[in-house]
Amino acid sequence: MTAHKRCTWLVAGLLLCTAATVAQGQSPFLVDSPSHDLQFYSPVEFDFDNRPTGRDNGYFFRYDKLSWAATGERVAVGNPDVQVFSEIIIPDALAESFSATSGPLTSADLVYPIINGLQDVAPTAEFAWGERYELGHFGGGGDYGWLVSILDGPDVRSSNTFGNGPEQSGFGSIHVNFATPDNFLLGFRNYWGGGVLAGDFGDFVIPTPTLNGPGIVPGNEAPGDFIDDLDGDGIEGFNFIVFDIDGDGMIDAGEIIGIAVDLDDLHMFNVTFDQVSIRNSTETQGIELMRTHRLSNDHKMAKHQGNNLDIAYGVRFLRLRDEFSFSGTSPLLGTMAFTTEAENQLVGPQIRAMWSTQRGRWNFNLDGRCMFAYNVTDADQTGSYGLDNVDDTGAVINPGLVPGGFNRLVSGQPNTFSYGKQFNEFSPTVELRADLSYQLTSAVAARLGYTAIFVDNISRGAAITNYSLPDFGFLEGGKQDIFINGATFGFDVVY
């Protein structure tokens, strides 16, 4: 238990210890009295209309345990506006270089559109526990009063892991599309080359797919592995230019005089991941201060006197912190991890109407509230990509971005980023409560209920993440919504 929750329980305990006896369950209004007796277990007294006898002035305290879920607009992982096609595995030029044709089909006929594989992952509706505390007082014969409500809402968390790790093909099984500058995803590949075929015109690479081809660790290529000669000119992506300077018939280490790069062999990669973990957290907190007026119905006939209507107005502050985290390993980009957090801070005037009806020990309340909120959202994002994936011993399992390396980007470098931005929106908030209570004694009532809260024009971490390389950043905020709902159960104590 955290220090914050221990203090909260201490305050609740002190309020309970000072509570007195005479009460009316959900209608906690008592007469002014110079003294009170602490009698929690005194029996309920009923009048001739079979209603608990009530008085008009006094204090009341309410505690609710919350079991709430939070959901809203679910989004895809990746940029939905980017059009990406599958990689060209067998280029026409490579087939023609071996005196073969590509037949009636060309490489362009074999590609297909790539969409984001994770289309609907976060945030998901999971339940979590929270608390709500309310303290109030009625005076003036029960005609008016005030209420302070403190919400220490649930921190609703959800998480999912996709993919089973590296595939034998070397391609990741999860596609994620990013907005990139032109040619950012170009690099030299080593998908082909299982051996060497000697001929009258020199040695040629045999175009046979190699197991784990796209995942070959740069610098650890097996004998016979070459950068693919995609244009079929007999020169792979880059070559060392050597000359037998000393004339001994052998090329020594010091006889490399240059490097030739064939940029026509550059290949356009897709971004895939071996495994991806998604986490989302939504936390609610708040406080409200309300002035309440009760519309008296004592002049009505007895059959109408069990119904009451309260009208209230005041101010409210509501904090919604939404955090989205991504971590994954990619055979192309190495390790990628980022977190986008949106802290919505809503404040504004609030109006309230509550109808209640009393029947014997039972009381039913229907409570509606509406806040006209100004929302200041602080958005923060931190992360990195292109880093080495290491195990617990520090050994590199999958290297990150190595510019110009095999099966890596020719110019892409590892990147770590941290961004912040602020959004300002009008965020109307509507809350509905319904609860049924049973008066146990003259001072204590047990209650079970339901709460639903809808907030419009807020920012959520998953929805404002901009899937863009080499930099991430934010999409437009204040365009999402959230729906929070669930059960409540607790008790009332009056004094």
C-alpha positions as CSV (number, residue, x, y, z in Angstrom):
1,M,0.0,0.0,0.0
2,T,1.4,3.4,-1.0
3,A,1.9,6.3,1.4
4,H,-0.9,8.2,-0.5
5,K,-3.4,5.4,0.0
6,R,-2.4,5.0,3.7
7,C,-3.1,8.7,4.3
8,T,-6.4,8.4,2.5
9,W,-7.5,5.5,4.7
10,L,-6.4,7.3,7.8
11,V,-8.6,10.3,6.9
12,A,-11.5,8.0,6.2
13,G,-11.0,6.3,9.6
14,L,-11.0,9.6,11.5
15,L,-14.2,10.6,9.8
16,L,-15.8,7.4,10.7
17,C,-14.7,7.7,14.4
18,T,-16.4,11.1,14.7
19,A,-19.7,10.0,13.1
20,A,-22.8,10.0,15.2
21,T,-26.0,8.1,15.2
22,V,-29.0,9.9,13.9
23,A,-29.3,9.5,10.1
24,Q,-31.4,8.8,7.2
25,G,-29.2,6.6,5.0
26,Q,-29.0,8.2,1.6
27,S,-30.8,11.3,2.8
28,P,-28.3,12.4,5.4
29,F,-29.8,15.6,6.8
30,L,-30.1,16.1,10.5
31,V,-31.4,18.7,12.9
32,D,-29.0,21.0,14.6
33,S,-28.2,19.6,18.0
34,P,-25.8,20.7,20.8
35,S,-24.5,17.2,21.2
36,H,-24.3,13.8,19.5
37,D,-24.0,10.2,20.6
38,L,-21.8,7.8,18.8
39,Q,-24.2,4.9,18.2
40,F,-23.4,3.3,14.9
41,Y,-25.7,0.3,15.5
42,S,-28.8,2.1,16.8
43,P,-31.9,0.7,14.9
44,V,-33.7,2.5,12.1
45,E,-36.8,4.3,13.2
46,F,-39.8,4.7,10.8
47,D,-42.6,7.2,10.6
48,F,-46.3,6.4,9.8
49,D,-45.5,6.5,6.1
50,N,-42.9,3.7,6.6
51,R,-40.0,6.0,5.8
52,P,-36.9,6.4,8.1
53,T,-37.4,9.4,10.2
54,G,-35.1,12.1,9.0
55,R,-33.8,15.4,10.2
56,D,-32.5,18.3,8.1
57,N,-29.0,19.4,9.1
58,G,-25.6,17.7,9.5
59,Y,-22.5,16.2,7.9
60,F,-22.2,13.1,5.8
61,F,-19.3,11.0,4.4
62,R,-19.4,8.5,1.5
63,Y,-16.8,6.0,0.4
64,D,-16.9,4.1,-2.9
65,K,-14.6,1.3,-4.1
66,L,-14.4,1.4,-7.9
67,S,-14.0,-1.3,-10.4
68,W,-13.7,0.6,-13.7
69,A,-12.6,0.0,-17.3
70,A,-11.5,2.7,-19.7
71,T,-11.7,2.4,-23.5
72,G,-12.1,4.6,-26.5
73,E,-10.9,4.9,-30.1
74,R,-8.5,2.0,-30.8
75,V,-5.7,2.6,-33.3
76,A,-3.2,0.7,-35.4
77,V,0.5,0.4,-34.8
78,G,2.1,2.1,-37.8
79,N,1.2,4.9,-40.2
80,P,-2.1,4.1,-42.0
81,D,-1.5,6.8,-44.7
82,V,1.7,5.3,-46.1
83,Q,1.5,3.0,-49.1
84,V,4.1,0.3,-49.0
85,F,4.6,-2.7,-51.4
86,S,6.4,-6.0,-50.6
87,E,10.1,-6.3,-51.4
88,I,11.2,-7.4,-54.8
89,I,12.9,-10.7,-54.0
90,I,13.7,-11.9,-57.6
91,P,14.6,-8.9,-59.7
92,D,14.3,-9.2,-63.5
93,A,17.9,-8.2,-64.1
94,L,19.2,-11.0,-61.9
95,A,17.3,-13.6,-63.8
96,E,18.4,-12.3,-67.2
97,S,22.0,-12.2,-66.2
98,F,21.9,-16.0,-66.2
99,S,20.5,-16.2,-69.7
100,A,17.1,-16.9,-68.3
101,T,13.9,-14.9,-68.6
102,S,11.4,-14.0,-66.0
103,G,8.7,-15.6,-68.1
104,P,5.3,-14.0,-68.5
105,L,5.6,-12.5,-65.0
106,T,7.9,-9.7,-64.0
107,S,9.0,-8.7,-60.5
108,A,6.4,-6.0,-60.5
109,D,3.7,-8.6,-60.9
110,L,4.8,-10.4,-57.7
111,V,4.6,-7.5,-55.3
112,Y,1.6,-6.9,-53.1
113,P,0.5,-4.1,-50.8
114,I,1.8,-4.2,-47.2
115,I,-0.5,-3.0,-44.5
116,N,0.2,-2.6,-40.8
117,G,-0.2,-6.0,-39.2
118,L,-1.3,-4.7,-35.8
119,Q,-4.5,-2.9,-36.7
120,D,-6.4,-2.9,-33.4
121,V,-4.3,-3.3,-30.3
122,A,-4.6,-0.5,-27.9
123,P,-6.0,0.7,-25.7
124,T,-8.1,-2.3,-24.6
125,A,-10.8,-2.3,-21.9
126,E,-9.3,-3.8,-18.7
127,F,-10.7,-3.4,-15.2
128,A,-8.8,-1.9,-12.3
129,W,-9.5,-0.8,-8.8
130,G,-9.8,2.8,-7.4
131,E,-11.5,4.8,-4.7
132,R,-13.8,7.8,-4.4
133,Y,-14.4,9.9,-1.2
134,E,-17.1,12.4,-0.6
135,L,-17.7,14.7,2.3
136,G,-20.5,17.2,2.6
137,H,-22.9,19.1,4.9
138,F,-26.5,20.2,4.7
139,G,-28.1,23.2,6.6
140,G,-31.0,25.6,6.4
141,G,-33.5,22.9,7.2
142,G,-32.0,20.6,4.5
143,D,-32.6,23.2,1.7
144,Y,-28.9,23.7,0.7
145,G,-25.5,22.3,1.3
146,W,-22.0,21.6,-0.1
147,L,-20.1,18.6,-1.3
148,V,-16.4,17.9,-1.8
149,S,-15.6,14.8,-3.9
150,I,-12.1,13.3,-4.4
151,L,-11.4,10.7,-7.1
152,D,-8.4,8.5,-6.9
153,G,-9.4,6.5,-9.9
154,P,-8.1,3.2,-11.3
155,D,-4.9,3.0,-13.3
156,V,-6.2,0.8,-16.1
157,R,-3.4,-1.2,-17.7
158,S,-3.4,-3.5,-20.7
159,S,-0.5,-5.3,-22.5
160,N,0.0,-7.6,-25.4
161,T,3.0,-9.3,-27.1
162,F,2.9,-10.3,-30.8
163,G,5.3,-12.5,-32.7
164,N,7.4,-15.5,-31.6
165,G,10.8,-14.0,-32.2
166,P,13.2,-14.4,-35.2
167,E,11.9,-16.4,-38.2
168,Q,14.2,-18.8,-40.1
169,S,13.6,-16.8,-43.2
170,G,15.3,-13.8,-41.6
171,F,12.1,-11.7,-42.2
172,G,10.2,-10.5,-39.3
173,S,6.6,-11.6,-39.0
174,I,5.1,-8.2,-38.0
175,H,4.8,-5.4,-40.6
176,V,4.8,-1.8,-39.4
177,N,4.8,1.0,-42.0
178,F,6.6,4.3,-41.3
179,A,6.6,7.6,-43.2
180,T,10.1,8.1,-44.4
181,P,12.1,10.5,-46.7
182,D,12.6,9.3,-50.2
183,N,15.2,6.4,-50.4
184,F,15.6,6.2,-46.6
185,L,14.8,2.5,-46.7
186,L,17.4,1.7,-49.4
187,G,20.3,-0.6,-48.6
188,F,22.5,-3.4,-49.9
189,R,21.0,-6.8,-49.3
190,N,22.3,-10.3,-49.0
191,Y,19.3,-12.5,-49.7
192,W,20.9,-14.7,-52.4
193,G,24.2,-16.5,-52.9
194,G,24.4,-20.1,-51.7
195,G,27.5,-20.8,-53.7
196,V,29.7,-19.9,-56.7
197,L,29.5,-21.1,-60.3
198,A,32.7,-21.0,-62.3
199,G,32.5,-20.2,-66.0
200,D,34.4,-18.9,-69.0
201,F,33.6,-15.3,-67.9
202,G,34.4,-15.6,-64.2
203,D,32.6,-16.6,-61.1
204,F,28.9,-15.9,-60.7
205,V,26.6,-16.1,-57.7
206,I,24.1,-18.9,-57.8
207,P,20.7,-17.3,-57.1
208,T,19.6,-19.7,-54.4
209,P,17.8,-18.3,-51.3
210,T,19.9,-18.7,-48.2
211,L,18.4,-19.7,-44.9
212,N,18.4,-16.7,-42.5
213,G,19.4,-14.5,-45.5
214,P,17.9,-11.2,-44.4
215,G,19.1,-11.8,-40.8
216,I,22.8,-12.5,-41.5
217,V,24.9,-10.6,-39.0
218,P,27.0,-8.1,-40.9
219,G,30.7,-9.1,-40.7
220,N,29.8,-12.8,-40.1
221,E,28.9,-13.8,-43.6
222,A,29.6,-17.4,-44.6
223,P,32.0,-18.1,-47.5
224,G,30.3,-17.5,-50.8
225,D,28.0,-14.8,-49.5
226,F,27.9,-11.6,-51.5
227,I,25.9,-8.5,-51.7
228,D,23.3,-9.2,-54.3
229,D,24.1,-8.0,-57.8
230,L,20.6,-6.8,-58.5
231,D,21.3,-5.1,-61.8
232,G,23.0,-8.2,-63.2
233,D,26.2,-6.4,-64.3
234,G,28.5,-8.9,-62.6
235,I,29.5,-6.4,-59.9
236,E,27.9,-6.7,-56.5
237,G,27.0,-3.7,-54.3
238,F,30.5,-2.8,-53.3
239,N,33.9,-4.3,-54.1
240,F,37.5,-3.8,-53.0
241,I,39.7,-2.6,-55.8
242,V,43.1,-4.4,-55.4
243,F,46.4,-4.5,-57.3
244,D,49.3,-6.9,-57.0
245,I,51.8,-4.2,-56.3
246,D,54.7,-6.4,-55.3
247,G,54.1,-8.8,-58.2
248,D,54.1,-12.0,-56.1
249,G,50.9,-13.2,-57.6
250,M,49.0,-12.7,-54.4
251,I,46.9,-9.9,-53.0
252,D,48.2,-8.8,-49.7
253,A,46.4,-6.8,-47.0
254,G,48.2,-3.6,-48.0
255,E,47.3,-4.0,-51.7
256,I,43.7,-2.8,-51.5
257,I,43.8,0.6,-53.3
258,G,40.1,1.5,-53.3
259,I,36.4,0.5,-53.0
260,A,33.9,0.5,-55.8
261,V,30.3,1.0,-55.0
262,D,27.5,-0.1,-57.4
263,L,24.5,2.0,-56.3
264,D,22.3,0.3,-58.9
265,D,22.3,-2.7,-56.5
266,L,20.5,-0.8,-53.8
267,H,17.3,-2.5,-52.5
268,M,14.1,-1.1,-51.0
269,F,13.4,-2.8,-47.7
270,N,10.1,-3.3,-45.8
271,V,10.2,-2.7,-42.0
272,T,9.3,-5.8,-40.1
273,F,9.6,-6.9,-36.5
274,D,10.3,-10.3,-35.0
275,Q,8.4,-9.5,-31.8
276,V,6.5,-6.5,-30.5
277,S,5.2,-5.7,-27.0
278,I,2.5,-3.1,-26.5
279,R,1.5,-1.5,-23.2
280,N,-1.2,1.1,-22.4
281,S,-2.0,2.8,-19.1
282,T,-4.9,5.1,-18.3
283,E,-5.1,6.8,-14.9
284,T,-7.9,9.1,-13.6
285,Q,-7.8,11.5,-10.7
286,G,-9.8,14.6,-9.7
287,I,-11.6,16.8,-7.2
288,E,-14.9,18.7,-7.3
289,L,-16.6,21.3,-5.1
290,M,-20.4,21.6,-5.5
291,R,-23.1,23.8,-3.9
292,T,-26.4,21.9,-3.6
293,H,-30.0,23.0,-3.4
294,R,-32.8,20.6,-2.5
295,L,-36.2,21.1,-3.9
296,S,-38.5,20.4,-0.9
297,N,-41.6,18.3,-1.4
298,D,-42.9,18.2,2.2
299,H,-46.1,19.9,1.1
300,K,-46.9,17.1,-1.2
301,M,-49.2,14.2,-0.3
302,A,-47.5,11.3,1.6
303,K,-47.2,9.1,-1.5
304,H,-44.9,11.7,-3.1
305,Q,-42.8,12.6,-0.1
306,G,-40.3,9.8,-0.7
307,N,-38.9,11.5,-3.9
308,N,-36.3,14.3,-3.8
309,L,-34.6,16.4,-6.5
310,D,-31.2,18.1,-5.9
311,I,-29.7,20.8,-8.2
312,A,-26.1,21.7,-7.8
313,Y,-23.4,23.8,-9.4
314,G,-19.6,24.2,-8.8
315,V,-16.2,23.6,-10.2
316,R,-14.3,20.4,-11.1
317,F,-10.7,19.3,-11.9
318,L,-10.1,16.0,-13.7
319,R,-6.7,14.6,-14.7
320,L,-6.5,11.9,-17.3
321,R,-3.0,10.5,-17.9
322,D,-2.7,8.1,-20.9
323,E,0.6,6.4,-21.7
324,F,1.4,4.2,-24.6
325,S,4.6,2.1,-24.9
326,F,6.1,0.1,-27.7
327,S,9.1,-2.2,-27.7
328,G,10.2,-4.5,-30.5
329,T,13.2,-6.1,-32.3
330,S,13.5,-5.8,-36.0
331,P,15.9,-7.6,-38.4
332,L,16.3,-4.3,-40.3
333,L,16.2,-1.6,-37.6
334,G,17.5,-3.5,-34.5
335,T,15.9,-2.7,-31.2
336,M,13.1,0.0,-31.1
337,A,11.4,1.3,-28.0
338,F,9.4,4.4,-27.3
339,T,6.8,5.8,-24.9
340,T,4.2,8.5,-25.7
341,E,2.4,10.1,-22.7
342,A,-0.5,12.5,-22.8
343,E,-1.5,14.2,-19.5
344,N,-5.0,15.8,-20.0
345,Q,-5.7,18.4,-17.3
346,L,-9.4,19.4,-17.4
347,V,-10.9,22.2,-15.3
348,G,-14.2,24.1,-15.6
349,P,-17.7,24.7,-14.2
350,Q,-20.0,21.8,-13.5
351,I,-23.7,21.4,-13.1
352,R,-25.5,18.5,-11.5
353,A,-29.0,17.1,-11.0
354,M,-29.8,14.1,-8.8
355,W,-33.2,12.4,-8.3
356,S,-33.6,10.0,-5.3
357,T,-36.5,8.0,-4.0
358,Q,-36.8,6.3,-0.6
359,R,-38.8,3.1,0.1
360,G,-38.4,1.8,3.6
361,R,-34.7,0.9,4.1
362,W,-34.1,1.1,0.3
363,N,-33.0,4.3,-1.5
364,F,-32.3,4.7,-5.2
365,N,-30.3,7.6,-6.7
366,L,-29.9,8.8,-10.3
367,D,-27.2,11.4,-10.6
368,G,-26.1,13.3,-13.7
369,R,-23.2,15.8,-14.1
370,C,-21.9,17.9,-16.9
371,M,-18.6,19.8,-16.9
372,F,-17.6,22.4,-19.5
373,A,-13.9,21.8,-19.3
374,Y,-10.9,23.6,-20.7
375,N,-8.2,21.0,-21.3
376,V,-4.5,21.7,-21.2
377,T,-2.6,18.5,-22.4
378,D,1.1,18.0,-21.9
379,A,2.4,15.4,-24.3
380,D,5.9,13.8,-23.9
381,Q,7.7,11.3,-26.0
382,T,11.0,9.5,-25.5
383,G,12.5,6.6,-27.3
384,S,15.2,5.1,-29.6
385,Y,15.7,2.8,-32.5
386,G,18.5,1.2,-34.4
387,L,20.2,0.0,-31.2
388,D,21.9,-3.4,-30.7
389,N,19.7,-6.2,-29.2
390,V,21.8,-7.8,-26.5
391,D,21.1,-10.7,-24.1
392,D,21.7,-10.7,-20.3
393,T,25.4,-11.3,-20.8
394,G,25.8,-8.3,-23.1
395,A,26.3,-10.4,-26.2
396,V,24.7,-8.9,-29.4
397,I,21.8,-11.0,-30.6
398,N,20.8,-8.8,-33.4
399,P,22.8,-5.7,-34.3
400,G,21.2,-2.3,-34.9
401,L,21.7,0.0,-37.7
402,V,25.1,-0.2,-39.4
403,P,25.1,2.3,-42.3
404,G,26.1,0.5,-45.4
405,G,26.1,-3.0,-43.8
406,F,24.6,-6.1,-45.3
407,N,20.8,-6.1,-45.0
408,R,20.8,-2.7,-43.3
409,L,20.1,0.9,-44.5
410,V,22.8,2.5,-46.6
411,S,22.5,5.8,-44.7
412,G,20.3,5.1,-41.6
413,Q,21.9,5.6,-38.2
414,P,20.8,4.7,-34.6
415,N,18.7,7.5,-33.1
416,T,17.5,8.5,-29.6
417,F,14.8,11.2,-29.2
418,S,12.8,13.1,-26.7
419,Y,10.0,15.5,-27.6
420,G,7.3,17.5,-25.9
421,K,4.3,19.4,-27.0
422,Q,1.2,21.1,-25.5
423,F,-2.4,21.0,-26.8
424,N,-5.3,23.1,-25.7
425,E,-8.9,22.0,-26.3
426,F,-12.5,22.3,-25.1
427,S,-13.3,18.9,-23.6
428,P,-16.9,18.5,-22.5
429,T,-17.4,15.8,-19.8
430,V,-20.6,13.9,-18.9
431,E,-21.0,11.6,-15.9
432,L,-23.9,9.4,-15.0
433,R,-24.3,7.6,-11.6
434,A,-27.0,5.2,-10.5
435,D,-26.9,3.5,-7.1
436,L,-29.1,1.5,-4.8
437,S,-28.5,1.6,-1.0
438,Y,-29.8,-0.2,2.0
439,Q,-29.9,1.4,5.4
440,L,-28.3,-0.9,7.9
441,T,-28.6,1.3,11.0
442,S,-29.6,4.8,11.7
443,A,-26.0,5.9,10.9
444,V,-24.8,3.5,8.2
445,A,-26.0,2.5,4.8
446,A,-24.5,0.1,2.3
447,R,-24.6,0.9,-1.4
448,L,-24.0,-0.7,-4.8
449,G,-23.9,1.4,-8.0
450,Y,-22.7,2.1,-11.5
451,T,-20.8,5.0,-13.0
452,A,-20.2,6.0,-16.6
453,I,-18.0,8.9,-17.7
454,F,-17.5,10.2,-21.2
455,V,-14.9,12.8,-22.1
456,D,-14.5,14.2,-25.6
457,N,-11.6,16.1,-27.3
458,I,-8.7,14.6,-25.3
459,S,-5.3,13.3,-26.4
460,R,-4.3,9.6,-26.0
461,G,-0.8,8.3,-26.3
462,A,-1.4,5.7,-28.9
463,A,-3.4,8.0,-31.2
464,I,-1.0,10.9,-31.2
465,T,2.2,8.9,-32.0
466,N,3.6,9.8,-35.3
467,Y,5.2,6.7,-36.9
468,S,7.9,8.5,-38.9
469,L,11.6,7.8,-39.5
470,P,14.2,9.0,-38.8
471,D,12.2,11.1,-36.3
472,F,9.0,10.3,-34.5
473,G,7.0,13.2,-33.0
474,F,3.3,13.8,-32.5
475,L,0.2,13.8,-34.6
476,E,-2.6,16.3,-33.9
477,G,-3.9,16.0,-30.3
478,G,-7.3,16.7,-28.8
479,K,-9.2,14.6,-31.3
480,Q,-9.8,11.4,-29.3
481,D,-12.3,10.5,-26.6
482,I,-12.5,8.1,-23.6
483,F,-15.3,6.2,-22.0
484,I,-14.9,5.0,-18.4
485,N,-17.5,2.8,-16.7
486,G,-17.9,0.2,-14.1
487,A,-19.3,-0.8,-10.8
488,T,-19.1,0.9,-7.4
489,F,-19.8,-0.4,-3.9
490,G,-19.3,1.3,-0.6
491,F,-21.1,2.9,2.4
492,D,-22.5,6.1,3.8
493,V,-22.0,7.5,7.3
494,V,-23.9,10.5,8.6
495,Y,-23.4,12.7,11.6
